[in-house]
Amino acid sequence: MKTTLEIHDELLRRAKLHAKKKGRTLRSVVEDGLRRALDDEQPPNRYKMPDMRVGDPNGENPLEKYTWAELRDMIYERPEYGESEPELYLSIRTCSSMPTAGKPLKTMKPLR
């Protein structure tokens, strides 16, 4: 079957050179490349988050006793939570998978 394709100039030049070196036709090189591309088709690799959980998986969730508004206030450095719940306050504000692991996230601005 005849068809017309637009191929980038450099790619076509390389394909022609490859065909000449291998003693093949450009058509056979293109067909071989298409076959390989279609045969090797695999689903895209999906990013998988690393498991960063800590503590007892069957234990009590320390965040359940707070509302979303209270958690937001703790994250955005509302002082009334930082002093009363220092361990929880620090665990919410740090992330061990970030380059700044263990450091407070002070660049966040409160949503209003």
N, C-alpha and C positions, 0 to 999 in steps of 0.2 A: 504494500500500500504506500502510495506517495503522500507526503504531507510536508508542510512548511513550518519550520520552527525558527524562532529568533533566539540566537545563542550569542552570548557575550563574545566579543572579538577575541579576547585573550584565551578564553576557554576553547573556542573553535581552533585557534592556532595550535594550542597544546594538543588537542585531539588529533588534528591532522599530522602533527609531528610524531605523536605516539603511533598512529597507524602506519606511517612511513617506516619508522624504526622496527616495528613488529612485522612488516610485510603484510598488512591487512588493509581492508578498505575502511574508509571513514564510517560507512554504514555499519559494518560489523563492530567497530569500536563503540559506536553510539548504542547499538542494540545490546551489546554486552553490558555496558554501563547501566542501561535501563533495567535489564534483567537483575543485575546485582542489587540495584537500589530497591527494586520491588521484592526480591527474595529476602533481603535482609531487613525488611520493614519490621520494626519492633515498637511496642508502645513507648511513649516518652518516659524517661525516668522522672519520677515524681520525688520532690524533696520530702524527706522524712525528718520530722523534728526529733532531735535527740531526747531521750528520756531523762529529764532533769528532776524527777520527783524525789522528794526526801521524806523521811519519817515513815510511820507505820501506815500502810495503805488501808488498813481496817480501823485505824484510829479516828478520833474526832477531828473534823475539819475546823481549824481555828477561825476560819472566815465566816462560817455559817451564822454566827451570832450578830453579824453586822449587816446593815442595809447597804445597797449600792452607793447611796449618798455618803454614808459613813466611810466606806472603803475609798471613795473618791477623795474625801477630805484627808484621809491618811496619806494617800499617794501624793496629793498636792501640798503636803507639808503644813496642814492645819495644826498648829502647836498643841491644841488641847488633846490630840491623840498621840503625838510623838512622845510626850512625857508619861502618859498614863499606860501606854502599851508599847514600850520601847522595842521589845523583841519582835512583835508583830509589825510594828512600824518599819523596822529595818528590813524584815523579810519581804515586805511588799515593795519597798523602794529599791531593792537591789536584784540583780539577775546574774547568776553565775555563768551564763552562756555569752555574756556581752564582754567586749574588750575592757570595759570599765568595771569588771566583776568586783563586787564588794563595796563599790563607791556609790553614794547616793545619786539618784537621778535628779539633778537640780535644774535641768534645762526645760522641764515641762511647765507649761503655763496653765493655770486653772481655767476650766471652761465656764463661761458665763454668758 
